[in-house]
Amino acid sequence: MNATINLENKHFPVLLNELISIISPLYGGTFIDCTFGQGGYSEKILENEKNNIIAIDRDRDVLTSASKFRQRYKRRFKFYNTKFSQLNNINFKINNLKGIIFDLGYSLGQIKNSQKGLSFFDKGKLNMKMGINDFSANDVISSMDENNLAKTFKLFGDERYSKRIAREIVKKRQDKIIKTEDLVQIIDSVKKYQKTKIHNSTKVFQALRILVNKEISELINALINSFHLIPVGGIIAVVTFHSIEDKIVKFFFKHYSEQRNSSRYLPEAKVLEKCFQLINKKPILPSLSEIKQNPPSRSAKLRYGIKTNNNCDFNDFREKFKNLTDIEDLR
Ligand SMILES: C[S@@+](CC[C@H](N)C(=O)[O-])C[C@H]1O[C@@H](n2cnc3c(N)ncnc32)[C@H](O)[C@@H]1O
């Protein structure tokens, strides 16, 4: 979950000052906000009148905020209701693109919206579709085979009891449609109400949400497409909220900012140029005062890179996370 909104639903865009201090040297151009949400990042960037924003979000519920932005900022603000993996397919003319920004995850407002069914406190039919999806959590739970269910829970949720939970789901679904509350009950029955810091259902629900929204493929394709879209000298910046996302973003920036050979197997293979310059090798984390004001921000990590050349191929990147994207392609 992302930490943009605190428990009273007050809006707190996470790591905002840190992000702004990174991108402000490039001010005077267009920034793509790939995760518009309530517009916290966009608003701050638009404070500078020389900046334009192209905003993207897959969730139609943000359209109200987006239309207010349109009224206020006129031609300086454009919004597209699409998935960020499609950012290179949007039919627009971008003048002077300077930065592409991601604030991954979902806001607390979205998590609390019972129609989306992201929370294990919800009741009723499983859903988890965040917008522009091919299938729902209900489709997964009612039709995916036992082996792939277990794989999903293990790889996307690091769920220790993945096999037993998958077995119980397959058994129970022969008698009835498994609703949100039934899934919680199945997980509780397998885990025997163990006392851990996190809720018994957290990992399975995270795994299902990642699968339904194809979050891994979305992120990998969006990073690659961002690289091809941004000119040399532009910035790609990403705020992550869980370890799978961060592993992907870390590899993307680290691997492609190091010297690499064009082939691992040929000693005479040519050395490839670096694709990014990294100013910070380590991620930027929220300050103690931000965590105090907005406790969920504690899991946020900000990584960024400055593009240094146009010739990069991302086969290693795709290969590295193929085991994860393969599961998303199962449905
Ligand atoms: C954490 S919120 C962003 C909050 C925003 N930075 C702000 O300050 O209000 C993440 C947003 O990204 C959107 N999102 C998540 N995955 C997406 C995807 N693959 N494509 C487009 N939007 C996505 C969610 O719908 C959500 O509104």
The ligand as a Tripos MOL2 file, in Angstrom:
@<TRIPOS>MOLECULE
LIG
   27    29     1     0     0
SMALL
NO_CHARGES

@<TRIPOS>ATOM
      1 C1         -0.0340    6.1670   -4.5700 C.3       1 LIG1
      2 S1         -1.1280    6.7560   -5.6700 S.3       1 LIG1
      3 C2         -0.3670    8.2180   -6.2860 C.3       1 LIG1
      4 C3         -0.5570    9.3930   -5.4440 C.3       1 LIG1
      5 C4         -0.0640   10.6780   -6.0630 C.3       1 LIG1
      6 N1          1.3670   10.7300   -6.1860 N.3       1 LIG1
      7 C5         -0.5350   11.8560   -5.2760 C.2       1 LIG1
      8 O1          0.3050   12.6150   -4.7940 O.co2     1 LIG1
      9 O2         -1.7400   12.0140   -5.1330 O.co2     1 LIG1
     10 C6         -0.8520    5.6790   -7.0050 C.3       1 LIG1
     11 C7         -1.7880    5.9020   -8.1640 C.3       1 LIG1
     12 O3         -1.2760    5.1700   -9.2620 O.3       1 LIG1
     13 C8         -2.3450    4.5570   -9.9440 C.3       1 LIG1
     14 N2         -1.7830    3.3700  -10.5980 N.ar      1 LIG1
     15 C9         -1.2990    2.2460  -10.0400 C.ar      1 LIG1
     16 N3         -0.8710    1.3900  -10.9880 N.ar      1 LIG1
     17 C10        -1.0720    1.9940  -12.1800 C.ar      1 LIG1
     18 C11        -0.8260    1.6270  -13.5440 C.ar      1 LIG1
     19 N4         -0.2840    0.4520  -13.8460 N.pl3     1 LIG1
     20 N5         -1.1450    2.4960  -14.5160 N.ar      1 LIG1
     21 C12        -1.7090    3.7090  -14.2160 C.ar      1 LIG1
     22 N6         -1.9780    4.1060  -12.9400 N.ar      1 LIG1
     23 C13        -1.6610    3.2700  -11.9410 C.ar      1 LIG1
     24 C14        -3.3440    4.2090   -8.8690 C.3       1 LIG1
     25 O4         -4.6390    4.0990   -9.4230 O.3       1 LIG1
     26 C15        -3.1790    5.3920   -7.9100 C.3       1 LIG1
     27 O5         -4.1260    6.3790   -8.1750 O.3       1 LIG1
@<TRIPOS>BOND
     1     1     2 1
     2     2     3 1
     3     2    10 1
     4     3     4 1
     5     4     5 1
     6     5     6 1
     7     5     7 1
     8     7     8 2
     9     7     9 1
    10    10    11 1
    11    11    12 1
    12    11    26 1
    13    12    13 1
    14    13    14 1
    15    13    24 1
    16    14    15 ar
    17    14    23 ar
    18    15    16 ar
    19    16    17 ar
    20    17    18 ar
    21    17    23 ar
    22    18    19 1
    23    18    20 ar
    24    20    21 ar
    25    21    22 ar
    26    22    23 ar
    27    24    25 1
    28    24    26 1
    29    26    27 1
@<TRIPOS>SUBSTRUCTURE
     1 LIG1         1 GROUP 0 **** ****
